[in-house]
Structure formats: structure tokens, C-alpha cells
Amino acid sequence: MIIEFDGDVFRWDARDDAAWFFTSVPPELSEEIREIPRPYRGFGSVRVRAQIGGTEWTTSIFPSSDSGSYVLPLKKAVRDAEGLADGGPVTVRLEVLDG
């Protein structure tokens, strides 16, 4: 399954010394991903191949307890390479590898 969507970059402060950046998979696409039969993985994660601009990497998306949508972590190397900033727009292509 391959999906594409537009989202916003947001910051989540897990602790005072660490900040994590994510974008949310839209609810309707999250529901489609949730319906794919697959073995359970830790924290309900789903393995994906993500692409933003010219940067592609393998990672996992995780269910968000706040929204019920999946969230995609955006590591610093990706943010730097693609000029992503907190609150800014992002266009994502995801290939779901589980299922």
C-alpha cells in the first residue's frame, strides 16, 4: 500500500532535554492502514518506507493516543535535508511494509 498526503510538522517535547518532531497521517488514511492484517508490533507500530522530497528512509509510524491517527517521526537528518521547520508544511509518500 502506498499513500501520499500533506501535513504539518509538529514538535513533541518528551523531556526537557529532548524534542521529537512528527507529522500526522490523516485520519482516513490512518484507518486504511489500521485495517491491513499484520502481526502486532511493539507500541502498535507499522513499518514504512517514507519519502519527503528527495529523502527516503525506512522507519515506523506509531498510533497517537491524542488523535487516533498514526504519526511519522521526522529525524533531524530528514528535517535538515528537506528544510522542514516546526509548524511548516510537509508532503509525504509512505509505502506500508507490514501486511
C-alpha positions, 0 to 999 in steps of 0.5 A: 500500500502506498499513500501520499498526503500533506501535513504539518510538522509538529514538535513533541517535547518528551523531556526537557532535554529532548524534542521529537518532531512528527507529522500526522497521517490523516485520519482516513488514511490512518484507518486504511492502514489500521485495517491491513492484517499484520502481526502486532508490533511493539507500541502498535507500530507499522513499518514504512518506507517514507519519502519527503522530497528527495529523502527516503528512509525506512522507519515506523509510524506509531498510533497517537493516543491524542488523535487516533491517527498514526504519526511519522517521526521526522529525524533531524537528518530528514528535517535538515535535508528537506528544510522542514521547520516546526509548524511548516508544511510537509508532503509525504509518500509512505509505502506500508511494509507490514501486511 
